[in-house]
Amino acid sequence: MKARNGRIINITSVVGAAGNPGQANYAAAKAGVAGMTRALAQELGQRGIRVNIVSAGVVDTDALKYFPNREELLAEYARRTPAGPTLTPEDVAGAVYLLCLPEAAMITGHTLVVDGGYCISG
């Protein structure tokens, strides 16, 4: 805060906005991060600190190996995603990088959805 400059980028999931059967607790936690982000953006904005969210869709990582229905999940996600079958960690990292650029200095309190169009495809 002394430097009067900085970025805070929280990573959440599209489940926080869209919900998902059987994941009410997860959705509530991610939605809570969104509210916290907007409050921090208001609180820290005058100190030059920008606070945003990158909200990701399904990212094919090792964490998915614990899902008993991993293959069905990825197949359904691919079927509903206009921009491609699965997200990579690099896709999420690219969004974070974008929000860290000097040209993004006036973006704060925003949720950047990185899901390949999954949420708009119904």
N, C-alpha and C positions, 0 to 999 in steps of 0.2 A: 504494500500500500504506500510505502514511503516513495517509491519510484513513480507512483501515480500512473501505472501502466501494467497491463497484464491480461491474461486470458485464463478463464476457468471453463473447461469443456467437460460436461458430464456425459457419460455414455448411458443410454437407456435402451429400451426396446419398444418397438411399435405396439407391443402388447399393452403398454401403459395407456395408450390412447384407444386401441381397437378392442382390447380384451381378448380372452382366449378361454374356451371351456376348460375347467379344471385348474385354472391358474389365477383365481381371484386374488390370492395373497401376493403373487408375483406382479400382477397388473396394478394392484394398489401401491406396492412399493415403487414401481417405476413411475406411476402418476404422481406420487409424493415427491420424487426427485424433480419432476417437471415444475411443480409448485415452488419448491425450494429454489430452483434455478431462476424463475421469474422474480422471486423476492430478492435474491442476491443481485440480480441484474439491476434492480431499482436501487438497492442499497449501495452498491459498489460503483455504479456508473459514473458518478461525479468524481470518483477517484481514478478514473481512466481504466478501470478493470471491466472487461466484457465477459459476460457469463452466458453460455449457450449450451445447447444439448445436441448431441448426435444420437438420433433414435434409429437403431438398426433393425432390420428384418432378420430372418434366419441366416446366421453366418455359419458356414460349414467349418467347424473347429472340432478339436478332440472332445469338447464338452458334449457334443451330440452323441458320442459313442455310448453314453449312459441312458439314452432314450431307447426303450425297447422297440419303438416303432420308427426308428431313425430313417429307414429307407422310404417308408410311406410318407413321413413328414417332408423329406426332401423332394419326393416326387410331386406331392401336392403343392408345395411351395413353387417348384419349377413350373407346374401347370398354370399357376395363377400369376406368375411374375413376367410382365411384358419385356423387361430388359435382359432377361437371362435366367438361367436355372438357379444359381446360388451366389450368395455374397461371399467375399473373401475378407479376411482381416485387413488386407490392403485397401479394400473399398472403404471401410470404416476409417482407416488411417488417413486416406485422401480427404475425407470430409473434415476431419480434425485439422489437417494441414490447411485446408481452405479457410477455416475460421480463424486460424492463427496469422494469416497474411495481413500485412499492413492495410491492404485495400479493404479488409473486412472490419476495420476499426469501428464502424458505426453499426455493426450487427451485434445486438445484445438482447437477451431474453427470448431468443429464437430457438425453435426446434427444427433442425435440419434432418429430414427423414431420408435415410439411405436404405431403401428396400427394393430397388429395381422396379418400382411401380406396383408392388404387391397390394398395398392398402387401397389403391384406386381401382383395382381390377375386380373387386367384389367377390 
